[in-house]
Amino acid sequence: MELIEMLLNTKKIAVLKKVKAILEAEQDGLTEADYKIIDARREKHLKGESKSFSWEQAKENILKS
């Protein structure tokens, strides 16, 4: 509560911008649109409509390239 009061009472824009930047950095950075894409790709995978690899196959493909 003390922090909230301090934020409400500050008039320094620079301080508020720094706090905002810190809080935004704490978030995972994914948007709602990102989650929709992930969900759609997961559904395709579960239905067998997309190509997938085992961990060993993926490592082998990465090491070849």
Sequence and secondary structure as in RCSB ss.txt:
>XXXX:A:sequence
MELIEMLLNTKKIAVLKKVKAILEAEQDGLTEADYKIIDARREKHLKGESKSFSWEQAKENILKS
>XXXX:A:secstr
 HHHHHHHH   HHHHHHHHHHHHHHS    HHHHHHHHHHHHHHHTT S    HHHHHHHHHH 
